[in-house]
Amino acid sequence: MITLPEARRALGGGTIPLGSVPTNELSALHVETLTLAESQATLSFNAAANRTYTVEWTPAVAGGSWQKRVDVVAQAADHGETVTDPASSEGRRFYRVITPRRP
């Protein structure tokens, strides 16, 4: 399992303010967990109400081309979101979560 600080560094710094409550750490977008088991990566994050997200991956952070893994649709309430990538066994992958969703 990768620790949260390691995941944040791999994602290019980790937290991106959502603008909802700047003084509330829970209102910032960051990966909560990132695990690798049985050649499959699973990441989870807290999704804010009425926001869309895109989870992307790249084989190299520096100069890598980000590829869309999945879009997350908006929901009426804050919720935990989990994304699984079975293709992570193909080699090293770095992940990031962005909002709003990319077209």
Secondary structure, 3 states (H helix, E strand, C coil): CECHHHHHHHCCCCCEECCCCCCCHHHEECEEEEEEECCEEEEEEEECCCCCEEEEEECCCCCCCCEEEEEECCCCCCEEEEEEEHHHHHCCCEEEEECCCCC
